[in-house]
Amino acid sequence: MDSKFGLWFSIIRPRTLPASVAGVVAGSVYAWSQGCFVWFPALAALIFAVSAQIASNLANDYFDFLKGADGEGRVGPKRSLATGEVSPKSMVAATAVALVIAALSGLSLLFITGKYWLLGAGIVIVLAALAYSGGPYPLSRHALGDVAVVLFFGLVSVCFTYYVQTLVFDWGVLLLGLAVGLVTDNILVVNNYRDMEQDAANGKHTLVTEYGRRFGQRLYYWNGVAAMFLAIFAAAMSSHYGWEDWLRAYVIMSFYLLFHTYTHQSLKRLQGTALNPLLGRTARNLLVFVALFGVIVLTDIL
């Protein structure tokens, strides 16, 4: 029983789940900074985001297996379908369970907010989770994975988490969503950087296969720099800032850049399987980024 649980726990890729958690936390922190935090819709948004990402991860394994992309040359962690530990039927069933959980949590948000147009947004998010690696035009295979990550794990996650608590949108939360999306995208950048040769051999187009490793290194770094300044601007829009507050915000967010720069140097030095632990450290950097943003906006109101 324990071994089976451990197997499925590894299959959902827990190291990548901070990507869905961070956007919800960031949107909730922004709502809190304006005195609008409501715990139940925040919790429902978190369940929706995490279950939708798990469904996307499982679907990605399934569709990559069908395409033969997880063969012997794989440098990332071995996939359970390729090793025969899990059957395709079981993977489809697990994906369906994750989608049902996402649907139920999404429906609860409809009743909480009374905004039934959110149903359409939820359907688009679920379809995008599947279209990332499946369907007639998989986004991840046509160099659109980075765009999808910034859009859904950043802008959509942060802005809609804020909306279901406040029923309004805000320019500051839009900037924060873009910032979180850029930092989250670095998880994908590391993944694609590691898999560049294998992806190219399998006909999978990513920004790294199209423009090379040096581009991937620069993208990783400038995603972090741009996100830092976007977060500072977002914090400034959440309250009335003086120049002392701008300086304080810059100093606090610079701690994120220290983490980010260290990880960037690791990206430049390592290749192949040695990059696998870097995925976890990049996810950690995402949580550090959101935590530091929280320090900026919450200490300003306490």
C-alpha positions, 0 to 999 in steps of 0.5 A: 500500500505504501509503495503504491502510494509512493508511486502515485505520489511521484507520478503527480510530480510533487516538485512542480506543484508549487507552480499552482500553489504560488499563484493562488497564494499570491492572489490571496496575499494581494486580497489580504493586503486590501482587507478583502481576503475570504478563506473559503473561495481561496481554498476552493481556488487552491484545490481547483488549481492543484487538481488541474495541474495534477491532471495536466501532469498525468495527461502529459505522461500519457500523451508523451507515452503514446508519442514514444517520447519517454524511451531509453534516452530520457534524461529526466526522471523515468515515467511510470508508463514507460517502465510498465509500473502503471497501465495506460488505463490507470493513468487515464482513470487517475487523470479523470479523477483529478479533473472531477475534483477540479470541476467540483471545486470550480463549481463551488466557486460559481455558487460562492460568487454567483458569477456563472460566467466563471463556468466558461473560464473553468472549461477553458482552463481544463481544456488547456490542461489537456491541450498542453500535451494532447489534442491536435495541436499540443502547446508544449510541442509547438514552442507555446508551453512558456506562453501557456505557463505564464498565462495560466499559472500566472495571470489566470491563477493570480487574477482569478484567485483575487477575483473570487474573493473581491469580485473585481479585477485590479491593475496591480494584481495583473502585474503580480500575475505576470510576475508569478507567471514569469517565475513559474515559467522557469520551472519549464525552462529548466525542464526544456533545457535538460531535455533539449537533445531528446526533445529535438530528436522527438520533433518537440519544439520548445524555445530552447530547442529553437534558440539554443541553450544560451537563450535558455540561460538568458530567459531564466535570468531575465524572467527573474529580473523582470518578475522582481520589478513587476512585483515591486510595482504591484506592491506599490499599486496595492497601497500608497508608497513613498520613496522609503517604501520603494527602497524597502521593497527593492531590498526585500525582493533582492533576496529573491534575486540572490536565490535566483542568481545562484540557481541561474549559475547552476543552470549554466554549469549542469546538464542532463540528469544533474539538472533534475534537482534544479527543478526542485530548487527553482520551485523553491525560488517561486515560493520564496518569491511569493513569500517576499512579496507577502512580506512587502505588502503585509508589513506595509499594512500591519 
